[in-house]
Amino acid sequence: MPNSSLSAAAVDIIAAADPDAKVAKTAALAAGWRAGNMVFGNASPLQRPGRPARPELLSPGAMPRRSTGPKGRIALIHALAHIELNAIDLAWDIIARFGQDMPRAFLDDWVGVADEEARHYAMLARRLNAMGASYGDLAAHDGLWEAAMQTMDDLAARLVLVPLTLEARGVDVTPQTAAKVRRAGDEDTAAVLDTIYTDEISHLAIGIRWFEFLCARDSRDPHVAYREILSAHFAGGLKGPFNLPARAQAGMPSGYLEPWLAVTA
């Protein structure tokens, strides 16, 4: 993409309604950026991503309860595919919205995250197809993007809300989910979840790295800043269980979670 800027191409991907196009464009943009032939540019971020006509988007509270058995597994994979589709857009949005004043390494990191989130979506969509289903067959909730838009003007808050909280929750629960799927005999889906889990740890590490970069720049204690931002944007605080070894591996020690560890102990 020698004639395109990173920010304009990122916004174009966010605007794409077709998930397969979003995935293909992400791969192409990541390759173009890594080739070193693009400038950042100055495109305006979007308020809403492009979405296909289906799935129907509901509020989180209106989502139907998941059944058990094969239908429940399809519902689980569908929900995860929807999360990963949102994650593609969130990675490109953090670039387009906040990348202008950040180091090149910040852009490199989030291009890599977007590329991996697109691969996650594609793997989950293939699993749905193998089980006789497709993305869009079931309803999905719109909470992820709505939550991110609470932090459209604050990079530190965006990092707290998305990688340090929502992605960290995936680090907490994905191993148990993979084990449950494996016990049901679905090794193919479990292998996909294993890959996602490994990448989630690296995404959490990226979030921590840049959150602590901002805190150092602004002379803030990162543990205190995390708790303050989370209290302002995440009603009810955090609930365990917490995968403390994996969080520590990502550079997020238990000090970040002290108030909630005391509650869940």
MARNUDREN-669801 format. One line per field, with one value per residue (C-alpha): x, y, z negated. Coordinates in steps of 0.25 Angstrom, whole numbers. Each point is the difference from the previous one (the first is absolute). Layout:
BEGIN
east	X | ...
north	Y | ...
up	Z | ...
This chain:
BEGIN
east	0 | 11 | -10 | -8 | 2 | -1 | -11 | -9 | 2 | -4 | -12 | -4 | 1 | -8 | -11 | 0 | -13 | 4 | 8 | 8 | 4 | 4 | 9 | 6 | 2 | 7 | 10 | 3 | 2 | 8 | 9 | 1 | 3 | 11 | 6 | 3 | -6 | -12 | -1 | -9 | -9 | -12 | -13 | -12 | -4 | -15 | -11 | -5 | 7 | -6 | -8 | -8 | -15 | 1 | 2 | -11 | 7 | -7 | 4 | 8 | -12 | -9 | 9 | -6 | 6 | 9 | -5 | 9 | 6 | 3 | -9 | 6 | 14 | -5 | -5 | 13 | 8 | -9 | 1 | 15 | 0 | -8 | 10 | 12 | -7 | -2 | 15 | 4 | -7 | 5 | 14 | -1 | -8 | 11 | 10 | -9 | -5 | 13 | 12 | 4 | 7 | 6 | 13 | 2 | 0 | -14 | -5 | 8 | -6 | -14 | 1 | 5 | -12 | -10 | 7 | -1 | -15 | -3 | 6 | -8 | -13 | 3 | 4 | -13 | -8 | 6 | -4 | -14 | -1 | 6 | -12 | -10 | -2 | 5 | 3 | -13 | -9 | -2 | -2 | 12 | 1 | 6 | 6 | 15 | 0 | -10 | 10 | 12 | -7 | -1 | 15 | 1 | 8 | 9 | 11 | 3 | -15 | -1 | 12 | -6 | -14 | 4 | 14 | 1 | -14 | -8 | 12 | 5 | -13 | 3 | 13 | -7 | -11 | 5 | 8 | -12 | -9 | 10 | 1 | -15 | -1 | 11 | -7 | -12 | 9 | 1 | 16 | -1 | -7 | 9 | 12 | -6 | -2 | 14 | 5 | -9 | 5 | 14 | -2 | -9 | 12 | 8 | -11 | -1 | 15 | -1 | -11 | 8 | 12 | -7 | -8 | 12 | 7 | -11 | 0 | 15 | -1 | -11 | 7 | -12 | 1 | -5 | -7 | -7 | -4 | -5 | -9 | -5 | -3 | -7 | -9 | -4 | -3 | -3 | -12 | 1 | 15 | 6 | -4 | 9 | 5 | 13 | 11 | 11 | 12 | -5 | -2 | 14 | 6 | -6 | 6 | -13 | 4 | -11 | 2 | -9 | -11 | 2 | -14 | -7 | 9 | -4 | -15 | 2 | 10
north	0 | 10 | 11 | -1 | 5 | -9 | 8 | 1 | -15 | -3 | 8 | -7 | -13 | 4 | 5 | -14 | -7 | -13 | -8 | -8 | 13 | 6 | -12 | 1 | 15 | -2 | -10 | 9 | 12 | -7 | -5 | 14 | 7 | -10 | 2 | 14 | 7 | 8 | 13 | 1 | 11 | 7 | -7 | 3 | -12 | -5 | -1 | -13 | -12 | -6 | -13 | -10 | -1 | -12 | -3 | 8 | 9 | 0 | 6 | -9 | -2 | -5 | -11 | -14 | -10 | -10 | -14 | -12 | -11 | 3 | 12 | 6 | -2 | 7 | 11 | 1 | 1 | 10 | 9 | -1 | 3 | 13 | 4 | -2 | 8 | 11 | -1 | 2 | 13 | 4 | -2 | 8 | 11 | 1 | 3 | 10 | 7 | 1 | -4 | 14 | 4 | -14 | -7 | -9 | -12 | 3 | -1 | -12 | -7 | 3 | -3 | -14 | -1 | 3 | -10 | -11 | 4 | -2 | -14 | -3 | 4 | -8 | -13 | 1 | 3 | -13 | -8 | 5 | -4 | -14 | -1 | 4 | 14 | 14 | 13 | 8 | -12 | 4 | 13 | 8 | 11 | 14 | 3 | -1 | 11 | 9 | -2 | 4 | 13 | 4 | 2 | 7 | 12 | -7 | -10 | -4 | -3 | -8 | -9 | -2 | -4 | -8 | -8 | 1 | -4 | -6 | -7 | -4 | -6 | -9 | -4 | -4 | -9 | -5 | -12 | -5 | 2 | -8 | -11 | -1 | -1 | -10 | -9 | 1 | -6 | 12 | 1 | 9 | 11 | -2 | 2 | 13 | 4 | -3 | 9 | 11 | -1 | 1 | 12 | 6 | 0 | 8 | 10 | 2 | 2 | 11 | 7 | 0 | 5 | 12 | 3 | 0 | 9 | 10 | -1 | 3 | 11 | 6 | -3 | -9 | -13 | -10 | -9 | 12 | 6 | -14 | -1 | 15 | -2 | -13 | 5 | 11 | -8 | -14 | -1 | -11 | -1 | -14 | -14 | -12 | -10 | 6 | -7 | 6 | -7 | 3 | 15 | 0 | -6 | 12 | 10 | 2 | -3 | -3 | 15 | 4 | -8 | 1 | 6 | -11 | -11 | 3 | -1 | -14 | -6
up	0 | 4 | 3 | -13 | -14 | -12 | -7 | 13 | 3 | -15 | 1 | 13 | -7 | -11 | 10 | 7 | -3 | 6 | -11 | 11 | 7 | -14 | -2 | 14 | -1 | -14 | 6 | 12 | -9 | -10 | 11 | 6 | -13 | -3 | 14 | -5 | 12 | -8 | -7 | -12 | 6 | -7 | 3 | -9 | -9 | 1 | -10 | 4 | 8 | 12 | -3 | 8 | 0 | -9 | -11 | -7 | -11 | -14 | -13 | -9 | -9 | 11 | 5 | -1 | -9 | 6 | 1 | -2 | 9 | 15 | 1 | -12 | 6 | 13 | -9 | -7 | 13 | 6 | -12 | 0 | 15 | -3 | -10 | 9 | 11 | -9 | -5 | 15 | 0 | -14 | 4 | 13 | -8 | -11 | 12 | 7 | -12 | -8 | 8 | 5 | -12 | -4 | 4 | 12 | -9 | -5 | 14 | 3 | -13 | 4 | 14 | -5 | -9 | 11 | 9 | -11 | -4 | 15 | 0 | -12 | 6 | 13 | -8 | -8 | 12 | 6 | -12 | 1 | 15 | -4 | -9 | 10 | -5 | 4 | -7 | 0 | -3 | -15 | -7 | -5 | -10 | 3 | -14 | 5 | 10 | -9 | -12 | 9 | 4 | -15 | 2 | 14 | -6 | -10 | 4 | -14 | -3 | 13 | -3 | -14 | 5 | 12 | -1 | -15 | -4 | 12 | 6 | -14 | -3 | 12 | -6 | -12 | 6 | 13 | -6 | -7 | 12 | 9 | -11 | 0 | 16 | 0 | -10 | 9 | 11 | 9 | 1 | 12 | -7 | -13 | 9 | 5 | -14 | -4 | 11 | -4 | -14 | 3 | 8 | -11 | -9 | 10 | 2 | -15 | 0 | 11 | -8 | -12 | 7 | 6 | -13 | -8 | 11 | -2 | -15 | 0 | 10 | -9 | -14 | -4 | -8 | 10 | -11 | -6 | 14 | 4 | -12 | 2 | 15 | -2 | -11 | 9 | 12 | -5 | -9 | -11 | 1 | 3 | -4 | 0 | 3 | 4 | 8 | -8 | 6 | 14 | -4 | -6 | 12 | 8 | -10 | -8 | -14 | -11 | -5 | 11 | -6 | -15 | -3 | 7 | -4 | -15 | 4 | 7 | -10
